[in-house]
Amino acid sequence: MSEVKKIATRESFGNALAELAKTNEDFIVMDADLSAATKTGIFKKQFPERFYNCGIAEQNMVSIAAGIAATGKRVVVSSFAMFAAGRAYEQVRNSIGYPHLNVIIGATHAGISVGEDGATHQCLEDLALMRTIPGMTVINPADDTEAKAAVYAAFEHDGPVYIRFGRLAVPVIFGDDYKFEIGKGVELKEGNDVTIIATGLLVDEALKAYEILNQEGISARIINMPTIKPIDRDIIVKAAKETGAIVTAEEHSVIGGLGSAVSEVVGEECPVPVLRLGVNDTFGYSGPANDLLDIFGLRASNIVELAKQAIARKNK
Amino acid sequence: MNEQTKKMLKQTACKVRIGIIDAVHSAKSGHPGGSLSIADILTYLYFEKMNIDPANPKMPNRDRFVLSKGHAAPALYSVLAHRGFFDVELLTTLRHIGSILQGHPDMKHIPGVDMSSGSLGQGISAAVGMALSSKHFGNNYKVYAILGDGEIEEGQVWEAAMFAGNKKLDNLTAFVDYNNLQIDGTVEEVNSPAPIDKKFEAFGWHVITINGHDFDQIEDALNQADMIIDKPCAIIAKTIKGKDVSFMENAVGWHGSAPNDEQHAQAIAELKAKLETLM
């Protein structure tokens, strides 16, 4: 079996910033004493004069970024998802969201796959929090290709963008020809029995689930949903109508993230069974990331199980 | 400052106060006390100090102002209106459905408002960001902010102060409206931020303490701030909450309530009588 190339999306984030900075002199990057971990350090190393460390003060950093954006300049702020979306939530809402400012929030170390740091650092609520802010765009890239594309797209976007990156190295799924567009889901596999809508590192698991289901004679449609907000309603409604059952999969609480966003659309437009795979309203704990993903049931086998349940339900 | 300029400023500040009272009365809610206390500082900034153009409110190289104590929006709106950013008549639409004059400053819709604010502690950070942007991109405009004395109980204020001091943002000047009252009582009773001057000094700021109703002192302090290198400036302005409306002065109850028709009439009568003496 050939070795799959693996890159953590936080690494992609840092690389994309450094790449962009070569041709775009009009932005600065800020971090809150985590640049080595968030990988804004890659940018800092190449463009030290354009990097500002706020120290351990995420709320201040977010509002400072708003002030910079209010002067018409682009700015990227970065911290762990727990602190960017959690601790600084109200600053993101009031300083950035309300005035609809062009700030890119690069939130790393999202989800249970933070691993050993444990529950205080395993942010499972950020998609939910960010999704409720009017005008906020929320993106959860699946791999290196998509993460870099999301950063580039955010720079072209008018309004605030929250992008969620992971600590864990994940397989590179998409080639250089992959087209990323904010607000668009992507059908990765055709299928008619059930649709699996996945985001972030669950996309790779969904593709594995496709193979397992296929061997069992079940035709699953696989949709990658990088943008959680605005959610791609059309692709969801089409899937609901054509396959009659949906499973969502995300490395996030089952409350408020992709599963909720999809359920809202399906409930309003074309009610069919929607089963949500995610962290079931509980805190995480310390351990190796891959063990936690197994224990918390965020694997292809869990998707397969839910897909079968969803199919069974649609016939009732 | 020559006497003619001072006279004009006093007249303008009095008109600004009339605008504040009319606006809050019309809204039937809002924050008159802390608006009246900063009327003189704002008048000086917008009529004498800042490089701004009411005909071109988004002029890229303009000086910036952030009302970190955003609840004093009626003062900012009244100054902006009297300075010509929008019609003075608009002041009595404050807080009404469909008005651009939101309860707290809204940069998206109000000409002349450089930053949305209202959630305490965030405005000063935004002002720091603007000062940083000015320096980083070589624009050389100045940034002014007004903090409340109660507001500086917010931890974020000191995060911002630490950053501004560390990054030597000498193009930033922040006033502290030291009127000694907040919603629940005196700042000493609630949670004293004193000594305010020593705190800012400890964070690497140059500190000047003045009477916030004395135009000579406001001018001198701002001129001094222009000369300070490598440090942001904090101007601790001792003020009277509710200034120039007899029954509102130093009365904690006027932090966040509007005058009724009778009180409105009395307040306006007092301010108009004062304006007469200034003409």
Interface residues (C-beta under 8 A of the other chain):
Chain A: D26 I28 R50 Y52 C54 G55 A57 Q59 N60 V62 S63 I64 A65 A66 G67 I68 A69 A70 T71 G72 K73 V75 E90 Q91 N94 S95 Y98 P99 H100
Chain B: P60 R64 V66 D106 M107 K108 D114 M115 S116 G118 S119 G121 Q122 G123 S125 A126 A127 V128 G129 M130 A131 L132 S133 S134 H136 F137 N139 G155 Q156 E159 A160 M162 F163 N166 K167
